[in-house]
Amino acid sequence: MTRHPAKIFYGWWIVAASVVTALYVGGVVFYGFTAVLEPISKELGWSYTQISMAASLRGLEMSLMAPFIGFAFDRWGPRRIVFAGVLSAAVGLLLLSRVNSIGMFYAAFFLVALGMSGSSVEVLIAAVASWFRKRVGIASGIALCGYGFSGLLVVIMVKLIDAYGWRQALVILAIGMLVLILPLSFVFRHKPEQYNYLPDGEIREPATPGNKPILPPAAEVDIKVGQALRSKVFWFISVAYIAHSLLVNAVR
């Protein structure tokens, strides 16, 4: 039999870390790109087509990286992935603040895109879903609020650019990512069973001979890759998500 701890369930701390991570990374990397597009074009004389190509390559890279990120998540958990992603994005922003050639610009954006893959919505939601079953809907919804509010950071980015210039603004944002967001990666943990918890806040009951805890099996179905690829539901969801992403990113 299981019991509920009196203190706050650790899964909610993962939700909170996901909100802040999504808000900052999504605001700076995803929505914030539009804020630096015009200043870069004016200073370096590049066309909007040349600069916007980086965003297209970022989307392509994130698409190609998605299966590998999923494999790494299953093997190592979210902590290492989020840590590496945030670090890569911060380094990419620092390099972006020093670009003088289009080649260096694309190289910097490669690191930014790599970092975005490691802290993407898929990674954060998967991390949250590992800790919840009954409340996975509300927990995931709260976590996604970070991306919903991240557009508000564009206003801050514009003010930073007006006050310090786009290069220094990117440095400030990169430092903020290292100071504020990188430490949050240590909040993430893979599965509650590894820490004597059950999903939704239940924990193991230490009432067996030798003080070995009993862990009731979690209600989870193990679906192989081949099974998923043969499922109509999987393809319906995938096509809908692809169409949504294409439309939203094209308009943005």
N, C-alpha and C positions, 0 to 999 in steps of 0.2 A: 504494500500500500504506500502511496506517496503523500507528501505533505507540502504545503506552500510556505515558503520563507516569509518572515515578517518584513524584511527589508525589501528595497526596490529590486525587482528581478533584473539580472545583469543584461538581459536582452534589450531592455529599454535604454541602457547606456549605449549599446550598439546603434540603436535607432537614433539617439541624439547625436552621436558621432557621425552618422550617415547624413543627417540633416545639415550639419555644419560643413562637412566635406563637400557635399553636393552643392551647397550654396556658394562656397568660395571658388571651388574648381570650375563649376558650371558657369558662374558669373564671369570669372576672369578669362577662362580659356574658350568657352563656347560662345556666350553672348558678347563678351568683351572684345572679341576680335574686331567687331565693327567700329569700336571707338578708336582704334589705332590705325585703321585702314587709311583714312584721309591724311593724317599727319605723316605717315610713312611715305605715301605717294607724293606729297608735296616736297618733303626733304630730299628724297632719293630719286625722284623723277620717274618712278615706275608707274606703269598703268594699273588701273584697277583690275584688269584681267590678270596681269602677272601676280598681283598680290592675292587676289581671290583664288587663284589656282592652288595656293597653299591650303586653303580651307577644303578644297575638293580632294587634294591629296591626303589631308588629315582624315576625311571621311573614309577614303579608300583604305588607308592604313588601319583605321579602327575596325573596319569590316574584315580585313584579312587577319587581324590579330585576335578577333573575337573567339574563334575556336581554341586557340592556344591559351588565351586568358582563362577560358572555361576549364581546360585541362589542368592548368596551374592552380586554379581555385580548388578543384577537387583534391588535388594532391597536397597542396601546402596551406590552404586556407586563405582567408582574406587579408590577414595582417601583413604578410610579406608583399602581397600584390598591391595593396593600397600604399604601403610605405614606398615601394619602388616607383609606383605611378606618380605619387605626389613629388617625390624627389626628382624624377625625370622631367615633370612639368615645370618645376621651379628652375632647374638647370636650363631647360629650353627657353624660359622667359628671360633668364640672365643673358644667354647667348643672343636672343632676339633683340635685346637692348643695345647690342654692340654690332649689329649687322651693317655691312657696307656693300655687300654684293648679293645678287639674287640667289646665288648658289648657297651662300651662308644662311640666307633667309629661309630657304627650304629645309636646310639641315637643322636649323633651330626648330622649325615647325615640326620636323620629324620627331624630335624629342618631346615637344609639347603634345603631339598626338599620341605618342607612346604613353606618356603620363596620363592622358585623358582615358586611354584604354584601361589602365590599371585602377582608375577611380571612377569608372563609368557607372551608369545607372544599373547595369546588369550585375556588376560586382557588388555594389552596395545592397541591392535588393536580395541577391543570393545570400549575402552575409546575414541580413535580417531574417530571411525565411528559414535559415538554419536554426534559429532560436525560437520560432513560433510555429504553431499549428492552428489552434483555435482562433488566435488573434492575428494571424498573418496578414489579413486584409487591412486592418487598421494600422498595424505596425508598418507595413509597406507603404501605405498611404501617407503616413506621417513622414517617413523617410524621403518620399518623393517631393514633399513640400519644399525641401532644400532647392531642388532644381526649379520649382515654380517661383520661388522668391529670388533666385540667383540673378534674374534680369535686373533687379534693383541695383546690383553692384556696378552696372554700366554707368549710372549717374556718378558714382564715386570715382570711377575710372576717368570719366570725362573731366571732373574737377581736378584730379591729380595731373592729367595731361595739360590742362590749362595752367596749372600752378607751376609744374616742374618740367614740362616737356614729356614727350612720349617715351623717350629712352629712360629717363629717371623714374617715370611712373612705373614702367615695367620692372625696374630694379626693386622699387618699393613693394610691388605686388608679389614678386618672387620671394623677397625676404619675409613678407607676411605669410606666404604659403609655408615656408620652412619653419617659422616660429609658431604659427597658430595651427596649421593643419597637419604637418608631419607628425607631431606628437600624438595626434588623435588616432593615427594608424595603430598605435599600441593598444587602443581600446578594443579593437576588433579581435574576436576569437572565433574559431572555426565552428565547433559543434558543442552544444551544452553538455552532452554526455561525457565529454572529456574533462569537464569541471564539476562533475557530480550533480548536474542539473538535468532536468527534463524540459522539453519545450513548454513555453508559456509559464514557467516559474515553478514547476514541480521539481523536487530533488530526490535523489536516491535515499531510500530508507535504510539506515545502518542497523539492521536488526537480524542478522544471520550469524551462524557460528563463525567465530574467527573475525568478527566485525567486517565481513565482506559485504558491501552494499548490494542490494537487489535493484536491478534496473529493469522495470517493465519495458517491453519492446515498444518503440515509438511507432505510431501509425504512419509508416512511410513505405512507398512502393518504389522498388529499384527498377528503373527502366533503362535498358541498354540503348546505345546510340542507334543501332540498327532498328530496334523497335520504334524509336521516336521518328526516324526517317520514313518508316512505313505507315505512320499514323496520319490520317487526314487532318485531325485536330492540330497537330504540329504544323502542318503546312498552311492551314487556314490562319493560324496565329502569326506564323512567320511572314506570309505575304501581306497581311494587314499591317504588321509592324514595319515592314520594308516600305510599303506605300506611304505610311504615316511619316516615316523618317525622310523619305525623298521630298515630300511636299513641304514639310516644315523647314528643312534645311535649304531647299531651293528658294523659298520665300525670304528666309532670314538672310 
